[in-house]
Amino acid sequence: MTRVIFSKYAKLELDDAMNFYELEFEGLGQVFRGEVNRSIKRITRYPEAWSIERGDIRKCLLYKFPYKLLYSIEKNHIFIIAVAHQHRKPDYWIDREK
């Protein structure tokens, strides 16, 4: 299976979203994490299946939550640039370095 690396910002965004959902309803944070994990598995199996967001950055929309994973396909891994809410500040992640 292809290795997946999260940017430090994407890790923080994942943790923040998990904590938010956990505060909303006990166990919902873990449901969110599970949905992210399933999306990552789909990305690693079919990295080019998702649409291009900008340049060489692709987006994978989560099914049950209003989030998307923004990623690039690198030589030896998938790089997760952002775990972004679909309706808040849509282009905030653009200036992030790889």
N, CA, C and O atoms as CSV, one atom per row, in Angstrom:
chain,resi,resn,atom,element,x,y,z
A,1,MET,N,N,0.848,-1.186,0.000
A,1,MET,CA,C,0.000,0.000,0.000
A,1,MET,C,C,0.889,1.243,0.000
A,1,MET,O,O,1.935,1.278,0.647
A,2,THR,N,N,0.467,2.218,-0.708
A,2,THR,CA,C,1.194,3.479,-0.817
A,2,THR,C,C,1.231,4.193,0.530
A,2,THR,O,O,0.238,4.231,1.256
A,3,ARG,N,N,2.366,4.742,0.841
A,3,ARG,CA,C,2.527,5.497,2.085
A,3,ARG,C,C,1.805,6.831,1.981
A,3,ARG,O,O,1.780,7.451,0.918
A,4,VAL,N,N,1.217,7.271,3.092
A,4,VAL,CA,C,0.512,8.544,3.158
A,4,VAL,C,C,1.180,9.412,4.210
A,4,VAL,O,O,1.398,8.976,5.341
A,5,ILE,N,N,1.506,10.648,3.833
A,5,ILE,CA,C,2.124,11.588,4.758
A,5,ILE,C,C,1.218,12.816,4.862
A,5,ILE,O,O,0.806,13.387,3.852
A,6,PHE,N,N,0.918,13.210,6.099
A,6,PHE,CA,C,0.121,14.411,6.352
A,6,PHE,C,C,1.053,15.590,6.601
A,6,PHE,O,O,2.069,15.451,7.282
A,7,SER,N,N,0.709,16.739,6.052
A,7,SER,CA,C,1.437,17.954,6.417
A,7,SER,C,C,1.128,18.241,7.889
A,7,SER,O,O,0.144,17.736,8.428
A,8,LYS,N,N,1.962,19.043,8.529
A,8,LYS,CA,C,1.703,19.360,9.940
A,8,LYS,C,C,0.375,20.085,10.092
A,8,LYS,O,O,-0.314,19.918,11.099
A,9,TYR,N,N,0.010,20.892,9.097
A,9,TYR,CA,C,-1.262,21.611,9.149
A,9,TYR,C,C,-2.440,20.658,8.984
A,9,TYR,O,O,-3.454,20.790,9.670
A,10,ALA,N,N,-2.304,19.702,8.078
A,10,ALA,CA,C,-3.381,18.732,7.865
A,10,ALA,C,C,-3.611,17.894,9.132
A,10,ALA,O,O,-4.751,17.570,9.465
A,11,LYS,N,N,-2.530,17.547,9.832
A,11,LYS,CA,C,-2.677,16.810,11.099
A,11,LYS,C,C,-3.465,17.630,12.112
A,11,LYS,O,O,-4.352,17.111,12.790
A,12,LEU,N,N,-3.132,18.925,12.210
A,12,LEU,CA,C,-3.848,19.807,13.135
A,12,LEU,C,C,-5.316,19.937,12.743
A,12,LEU,O,O,-6.194,19.912,13.605
A,13,GLU,N,N,-5.584,20.075,11.458
A,13,GLU,CA,C,-6.965,20.196,10.986
A,13,GLU,C,C,-7.761,18.932,11.279
A,13,GLU,O,O,-8.925,19.003,11.673
A,14,LEU,N,N,-7.138,17.784,11.088
A,14,LEU,CA,C,-7.796,16.511,11.390
A,14,LEU,C,C,-8.132,16.435,12.870
A,14,LEU,O,O,-9.255,16.089,13.237
A,15,ASP,N,N,-7.166,16.757,13.721
A,15,ASP,CA,C,-7.395,16.725,15.176
A,15,ASP,C,C,-8.476,17.717,15.592
A,15,ASP,O,O,-9.331,17.394,16.417
A,16,ASP,N,N,-8.443,18.921,15.026
A,16,ASP,CA,C,-9.439,19.935,15.367
A,16,ASP,C,C,-10.845,19.479,14.987
A,16,ASP,O,O,-11.784,19.622,15.771
A,17,ALA,N,N,-10.985,18.931,13.784
A,17,ALA,CA,C,-12.302,18.473,13.337
A,17,ALA,C,C,-12.787,17.302,14.188
A,17,ALA,O,O,-13.962,17.242,14.551
A,18,MET,N,N,-11.889,16.374,14.505
A,18,MET,CA,C,-12.265,15.245,15.365
A,18,MET,C,C,-12.739,15.746,16.723
A,18,MET,O,O,-13.762,15.287,17.230
A,19,ASN,N,N,-12.005,16.680,17.312
A,19,ASN,CA,C,-12.380,17.231,18.617
A,19,ASN,C,C,-13.714,17.961,18.553
A,19,ASN,O,O,-14.539,17.828,19.458
A,20,PHE,N,N,-13.933,18.732,17.491
A,20,PHE,CA,C,-15.198,19.440,17.323
A,20,PHE,C,C,-16.364,18.451,17.284
A,20,PHE,O,O,-17.351,18.620,18.002
A,21,TYR,N,N,-16.249,17.426,16.450
A,21,TYR,CA,C,-17.341,16.458,16.331
A,21,TYR,C,C,-17.538,15.669,17.619
A,21,TYR,O,O,-18.665,15.316,17.965
A,22,GLU,N,N,-16.460,15.395,18.321
A,22,GLU,CA,C,-16.569,14.670,19.588
A,22,GLU,C,C,-17.316,15.510,20.627
A,22,GLU,O,O,-18.084,14.972,21.425
A,23,LEU,N,N,-17.094,16.818,20.617
A,23,LEU,CA,C,-17.822,17.703,21.532
A,23,LEU,C,C,-19.299,17.807,21.159
A,23,LEU,O,O,-20.152,17.965,22.033
A,24,GLU,N,N,-19.601,17.718,19.863
A,24,GLU,CA,C,-20.986,17.787,19.405
A,24,GLU,C,C,-21.774,16.560,19.847
A,24,GLU,O,O,-22.917,16.668,20.291
A,25,PHE,N,N,-21.148,15.390,19.721
A,25,PHE,CA,C,-21.823,14.139,20.069
A,25,PHE,C,C,-20.751,13.086,20.342
A,25,PHE,O,O,-19.899,12.830,19.491
A,26,GLU,N,N,-20.791,12.487,21.508
A,26,GLU,CA,C,-19.769,11.513,21.887
A,26,GLU,C,C,-19.702,10.379,20.865
A,26,GLU,O,O,-20.716,9.766,20.532
A,27,GLY,N,N,-18.509,10.113,20.380
A,27,GLY,CA,C,-18.278,9.075,19.389
A,27,GLY,C,C,-18.250,9.582,17.956
A,27,GLY,O,O,-17.754,8.892,17.065
A,28,LEU,N,N,-18.776,10.776,17.722
A,28,LEU,CA,C,-18.831,11.308,16.364
A,28,LEU,C,C,-17.437,11.655,15.832
A,28,LEU,O,O,-17.194,11.572,14.628
A,29,GLY,N,N,-16.533,12.040,16.717
A,29,GLY,CA,C,-15.158,12.300,16.303
A,29,GLY,C,C,-14.503,11.058,15.726
A,29,GLY,O,O,-13.764,11.135,14.744
A,30,GLN,N,N,-14.775,9.915,16.338
A,30,GLN,CA,C,-14.216,8.655,15.827
A,30,GLN,C,C,-14.865,8.255,14.512
A,30,GLN,O,O,-14.212,7.679,13.642
A,31,VAL,N,N,-16.148,8.557,14.367
A,31,VAL,CA,C,-16.827,8.298,13.098
A,31,VAL,C,C,-16.171,9.139,11.994
A,31,VAL,O,O,-15.932,8.651,10.889
A,32,PHE,N,N,-15.885,10.402,12.309
A,32,PHE,CA,C,-15.197,11.281,11.359
A,32,PHE,C,C,-13.837,10.698,10.982
A,32,PHE,O,O,-13.489,10.631,9.803
A,33,ARG,N,N,-13.075,10.280,11.982
A,33,ARG,CA,C,-11.738,9.706,11.728
A,33,ARG,C,C,-11.843,8.463,10.836
A,33,ARG,O,O,-11.028,8.261,9.936
A,34,GLY,N,N,-12.852,7.641,11.099
A,34,GLY,CA,C,-13.057,6.447,10.274
A,34,GLY,C,C,-13.342,6.806,8.823
A,34,GLY,O,O,-12.851,6.146,7.907
A,35,GLU,N,N,-14.136,7.856,8.614
A,35,GLU,CA,C,-14.443,8.303,7.259
A,35,GLU,C,C,-13.179,8.820,6.563
A,35,GLU,O,O,-12.974,8.565,5.376
A,36,VAL,N,N,-12.341,9.539,7.294
A,36,VAL,CA,C,-11.062,9.997,6.731
A,36,VAL,C,C,-10.202,8.791,6.356
A,36,VAL,O,O,-9.617,8.762,5.274
A,37,ASN,N,N,-10.121,7.806,7.233
A,37,ASN,CA,C,-9.315,6.612,6.954
A,37,ASN,C,C,-9.817,5.865,5.717
A,37,ASN,O,O,-9.014,5.409,4.903
A,38,ARG,N,N,-11.129,5.738,5.570
A,38,ARG,CA,C,-11.680,5.066,4.385
A,38,ARG,C,C,-11.360,5.857,3.120
A,38,ARG,O,O,-11.062,5.273,2.078
A,39,SER,N,N,-11.421,7.176,3.209
A,39,SER,CA,C,-11.086,8.015,2.051
A,39,SER,C,C,-9.614,7.867,1.673
A,39,SER,O,O,-9.267,7.822,0.492
A,40,ILE,N,N,-8.761,7.793,2.681
A,40,ILE,CA,C,-7.324,7.608,2.417
A,40,ILE,C,C,-7.081,6.265,1.725
A,40,ILE,O,O,-6.261,6.180,0.811
A,41,LYS,N,N,-7.779,5.235,2.149
A,41,LYS,CA,C,-7.631,3.925,1.492
A,41,LYS,C,C,-8.057,4.005,0.034
A,41,LYS,O,O,-7.409,3.420,-0.834
A,42,ARG,N,N,-9.146,4.727,-0.243
A,42,ARG,CA,C,-9.591,4.886,-1.632
A,42,ARG,C,C,-8.547,5.661,-2.439
A,42,ARG,O,O,-8.255,5.314,-3.584
A,43,ILE,N,N,-7.993,6.707,-1.839
A,43,ILE,CA,C,-6.970,7.508,-2.529
A,43,ILE,C,C,-5.749,6.651,-2.852
A,43,ILE,O,O,-5.223,6.726,-3.963
A,44,THR,N,N,-5.293,5.843,-1.904
A,44,THR,CA,C,-4.089,5.043,-2.152
A,44,THR,C,C,-4.338,3.974,-3.213
A,44,THR,O,O,-3.424,3.613,-3.954
A,45,ARG,N,N,-5.556,3.471,-3.291
A,45,ARG,CA,C,-5.862,2.477,-4.326
A,45,ARG,C,C,-5.984,3.100,-5.710
A,45,ARG,O,O,-5.520,2.539,-6.702
A,46,TYR,N,N,-6.617,4.269,-5.758
A,46,TYR,CA,C,-6.892,4.931,-7.037
A,46,TYR,C,C,-6.530,6.417,-6.941
A,46,TYR,O,O,-7.420,7.268,-6.949
A,47,PRO,N,N,-5.255,6.733,-6.852
A,47,PRO,CA,C,-4.846,8.119,-6.582
A,47,PRO,C,C,-5.291,9.135,-7.629
A,47,PRO,O,O,-5.479,10.306,-7.302
A,48,GLU,N,N,-5.462,8.718,-8.861
A,48,GLU,CA,C,-5.826,9.659,-9.911
A,48,GLU,C,C,-7.331,9.703,-10.181
A,48,GLU,O,O,-7.771,10.334,-11.142
A,49,ALA,N,N,-8.112,9.042,-9.346
A,49,ALA,CA,C,-9.558,8.958,-9.570
A,49,ALA,C,C,-10.295,10.246,-9.207
A,49,ALA,O,O,-11.397,10.481,-9.702
A,50,TRP,N,N,-9.716,11.070,-8.365
A,50,TRP,CA,C,-10.423,12.266,-7.904
A,50,TRP,C,C,-10.048,13.481,-8.736
A,50,TRP,O,O,-8.972,13.548,-9.331
A,51,SER,N,N,-10.956,14.427,-8.759
A,51,SER,CA,C,-10.773,15.596,-9.612
A,51,SER,C,C,-9.658,16.505,-9.110
A,51,SER,O,O,-9.314,16.510,-7.928
A,52,ILE,N,N,-9.117,17.258,-10.029
A,52,ILE,CA,C,-8.048,18.204,-9.711
A,52,ILE,C,C,-8.684,19.471,-9.135
A,52,ILE,O,O,-9.621,20.030,-9.704
A,53,GLU,N,N,-8.158,19.900,-8.007
A,53,GLU,CA,C,-8.622,21.126,-7.355
A,53,GLU,C,C,-7.880,22.332,-7.921
A,53,GLU,O,O,-8.473,23.369,-8.218
A,54,ARG,N,N,-6.554,22.165,-8.063
A,54,ARG,CA,C,-5.715,23.267,-8.535
A,54,ARG,C,C,-4.326,22.703,-8.840
A,54,ARG,O,O,-3.739,22.024,-7.998
A,55,GLY,N,N,-3.806,22.973,-10.015
A,55,GLY,CA,C,-2.474,22.476,-10.378
A,55,GLY,C,C,-2.420,20.959,-10.313
A,55,GLY,O,O,-3.170,20.269,-11.002
A,56,ASP,N,N,-1.520,20.445,-9.474
A,56,ASP,CA,C,-1.426,18.989,-9.313
A,56,ASP,C,C,-2.066,18.520,-8.003
A,56,ASP,O,O,-1.808,17.406,-7.547
A,57,ILE,N,N,-2.885,19.358,-7.410
A,57,ILE,CA,C,-3.558,19.037,-6.154
A,57,ILE,C,C,-4.947,18.479,-6.460
A,57,ILE,O,O,-5.732,19.096,-7.181
A,58,ARG,N,N,-5.234,17.318,-5.907
A,58,ARG,CA,C,-6.531,16.674,-6.097
A,58,ARG,C,C,-7.346,16.764,-4.817
A,58,ARG,O,O,-6.812,17.006,-3.734
A,59,LYS,N,N,-8.662,16.563,-4.966
A,59,LYS,CA,C,-9.537,16.591,-3.797
A,59,LYS,C,C,-10.372,15.327,-3.744
A,59,LYS,O,O,-10.871,14.845,-4.761
A,60,CYS,N,N,-10.514,14.806,-2.547
A,60,CYS,CA,C,-11.369,13.656,-2.291
A,60,CYS,C,C,-12.394,14.107,-1.258
A,60,CYS,O,O,-12.040,14.425,-0.123
A,61,LEU,N,N,-13.658,14.134,-1.653
A,61,LEU,CA,C,-14.717,14.563,-0.751
A,61,LEU,C,C,-15.110,13.418,0.178
A,61,LEU,O,O,-15.251,12.274,-0.253
A,62,LEU,N,N,-15.284,13.740,1.456
A,62,LEU,CA,C,-15.791,12.743,2.392
A,62,LEU,C,C,-17.278,12.555,2.133
A,62,LEU,O,O,-17.960,13.496,1.726
A,63,TYR,N,N,-17.781,11.362,2.362
A,63,TYR,CA,C,-19.185,11.070,2.087
A,63,TYR,C,C,-20.142,11.658,3.126
A,63,TYR,O,O,-21.175,12.227,2.773
A,64,LYS,N,N,-19.798,11.519,4.394
A,64,LYS,CA,C,-20.756,11.842,5.457
A,64,LYS,C,C,-20.491,13.165,6.161
A,64,LYS,O,O,-21.275,13.577,7.016
A,65,PHE,N,N,-19.422,13.821,5.822
A,65,PHE,CA,C,-19.036,15.067,6.484
A,65,PHE,C,C,-18.672,16.100,5.424
A,65,PHE,O,O,-18.226,15.732,4.338
A,66,PRO,N,N,-18.853,17.387,5.718
A,66,PRO,CA,C,-18.562,18.431,4.709
A,66,PRO,C,C,-17.076,18.787,4.639
A,66,PRO,O,O,-16.707,19.959,4.722
A,67,TYR,N,N,-16.241,17.781,4.487
A,67,TYR,CA,C,-14.792,17.971,4.415
A,67,TYR,C,C,-14.252,17.327,3.153
A,67,TYR,O,O,-14.870,16.442,2.560
A,68,LYS,N,N,-13.071,17.804,2.762
A,68,LYS,CA,C,-12.360,17.198,1.640
A,68,LYS,C,C,-10.899,17.041,2.014
A,68,LYS,O,O,-10.350,17.829,2.784
A,69,LEU,N,N,-10.287,16.027,1.465
A,69,LEU,CA,C,-8.847,15.818,1.625
A,69,LEU,C,C,-8.187,16.356,0.366
A,69,LEU,O,O,-8.504,15.922,-0.741
A,70,LEU,N,N,-7.287,17.285,0.532
A,70,LEU,CA,C,-6.523,17.837,-0.585
A,70,LEU,C,C,-5.152,17.178,-0.568
A,70,LEU,O,O,-4.460,17.193,0.450
A,71,TYR,N,N,-4.767,16.604,-1.688
A,71,TYR,CA,C,-3.532,15.814,-1.700
A,71,TYR,C,C,-2.813,15.929,-3.026
A,71,TYR,O,O,-3.384,16.322,-4.043
A,72,SER,N,N,-1.535,15.571,-2.981
A,72,SER,CA,C,-0.737,15.473,-4.201
A,72,SER,C,C,-0.158,14.070,-4.287
A,72,SER,O,O,0.080,13.410,-3.276
A,73,ILE,N,N,0.058,13.643,-5.498
A,73,ILE,CA,C,0.646,12.332,-5.748
A,73,ILE,C,C,2.139,12.551,-5.944
A,73,ILE,O,O,2.568,13.163,-6.922
A,74,GLU,N,N,2.915,12.046,-5.009
A,74,GLU,CA,C,4.367,12.182,-5.072
A,74,GLU,C,C,4.983,10.878,-5.576
A,74,GLU,O,O,4.278,9.886,-5.760
A,75,LYS,N,N,6.270,10.879,-5.793
A,75,LYS,CA,C,6.933,9.699,-6.349
A,75,LYS,C,C,6.759,8.466,-5.466
A,75,LYS,O,O,6.459,7.383,-5.967
A,76,ASN,N,N,6.946,8.623,-4.152
A,76,ASN,CA,C,6.908,7.473,-3.255
A,76,ASN,C,C,5.796,7.520,-2.217
A,76,ASN,O,O,5.756,6.676,-1.322
A,77,HIS,N,N,4.895,8.490,-2.321
A,77,HIS,CA,C,3.838,8.608,-1.313
A,77,HIS,C,C,2.727,9.545,-1.783
A,77,HIS,O,O,2.838,10.225,-2.802
A,78,ILE,N,N,1.668,9.550,-1.005
A,78,ILE,CA,C,0.585,10.516,-1.162
A,78,ILE,C,C,0.787,11.553,-0.067
A,78,ILE,O,O,0.990,11.205,1.096
A,79,PHE,N,N,0.732,12.826,-0.442
A,79,PHE,CA,C,0.941,13.904,0.528
A,79,PHE,C,C,-0.385,14.620,0.769
A,79,PHE,O,O,-0.924,15.258,-0.135
A,80,ILE,N,N,-0.908,14.512,1.991
A,80,ILE,CA,C,-2.148,15.183,2.363
A,80,ILE,C,C,-1.800,16.610,2.771
A,80,ILE,O,O,-1.122,16.828,3.775
A,81,ILE,N,N,-2.263,17.568,1.994
A,81,ILE,CA,C,-1.950,18.976,2.221
A,81,ILE,C,C,-2.911,19.600,3.221
A,81,ILE,O,O,-2.513,20.419,4.050
A,82,ALA,N,N,-4.189,19.205,3.136
A,82,ALA,CA,C,-5.194,19.812,4.011
A,82,ALA,C,C,-6.365,18.867,4.226
A,82,ALA,O,O,-6.717,18.071,3.356
A,83,VAL,N,N,-6.957,18.978,5.405
A,83,VAL,CA,C,-8.243,18.363,5.724
A,83,VAL,C,C,-9.168,19.564,5.855
A,83,VAL,O,O,-9.294,20.147,6.932
A,84,ALA,N,N,-9.810,19.930,4.757
A,84,ALA,CA,C,-10.483,21.219,4.643
A,84,ALA,C,C,-11.998,21.097,4.668
A,84,ALA,O,O,-12.582,20.227,4.022
A,85,HIS,N,N,-12.620,21.989,5.430
A,85,HIS,CA,C,-14.079,22.105,5.395
A,85,HIS,C,C,-14.452,22.631,4.020
A,85,HIS,O,O,-13.788,23.530,3.502
A,86,GLN,N,N,-15.497,22.089,3.427
A,86,GLN,CA,C,-15.849,22.443,2.047
A,86,GLN,C,C,-16.474,23.832,1.907
A,86,GLN,O,O,-16.527,24.375,0.803
A,87,HIS,N,N,-16.946,24.411,3.012
A,87,HIS,CA,C,-17.683,25.667,2.900
A,87,HIS,C,C,-17.030,26.845,3.610
A,87,HIS,O,O,-17.603,27.934,3.641
A,88,ARG,N,N,-15.857,26.655,4.176
A,88,ARG,CA,C,-15.175,27.744,4.889
A,88,ARG,C,C,-13.862,28.088,4.194
A,88,ARG,O,O,-13.037,27.211,3.940
A,89,LYS,N,N,-13.678,29.351,3.892
A,89,LYS,CA,C,-12.425,29.838,3.297
A,89,LYS,C,C,-11.837,28.818,2.311
A,89,LYS,O,O,-10.813,28.203,2.609
A,90,PRO,N,N,-12.451,28.634,1.174
A,90,PRO,CA,C,-12.100,27.514,0.303
A,90,PRO,C,C,-10.651,27.438,-0.168
A,90,PRO,O,O,-10.154,26.336,-0.400
A,91,ASP,N,N,-9.964,28.549,-0.317
A,91,ASP,CA,C,-8.602,28.497,-0.860
A,91,ASP,C,C,-7.509,28.813,0.155
A,91,ASP,O,O,-6.397,29.175,-0.230
A,92,TYR,N,N,-7.806,28.682,1.428
A,92,TYR,CA,C,-6.843,29.059,2.468
A,92,TYR,C,C,-5.542,28.256,2.403
A,92,TYR,O,O,-4.502,28.751,2.840
A,93,TRP,N,N,-5.572,27.065,1.884
A,93,TRP,CA,C,-4.439,26.139,1.908
A,93,TRP,C,C,-3.447,26.349,0.757
A,93,TRP,O,O,-2.384,25.728,0.750
A,94,ILE,N,N,-3.769,27.201,-0.203
A,94,ILE,CA,C,-3.001,27.295,-1.446
A,94,ILE,C,C,-1.517,27.615,-1.231
A,94,ILE,O,O,-0.675,27.106,-1.971
A,95,ASP,N,N,-1.184,28.424,-0.264
A,95,ASP,CA,C,0.214,28.828,-0.078
A,95,ASP,C,C,1.052,27.858,0.747
A,95,ASP,O,O,2.199,28.162,1.077
A,96,ARG,N,N,0.508,26.720,1.077
A,96,ARG,CA,C,1.268,25.745,1.884
A,96,ARG,C,C,2.381,25.115,1.068
A,96,ARG,O,O,2.216,24.794,-0.109
A,97,GLU,N,N,3.495,24.952,1.713
A,97,GLU,CA,C,4.639,24.304,1.072
A,97,GLU,C,C,4.492,22.790,1.159
A,97,GLU,O,O,3.871,22.269,2.086
A,98,LYS,N,N,5.057,22.101,0.201
A,98,LYS,CA,C,5.057,20.627,0.228
A,98,LYS,C,C,6.136,20.143,1.154
A,98,LYS,O,O,6.309,18.936,1.322
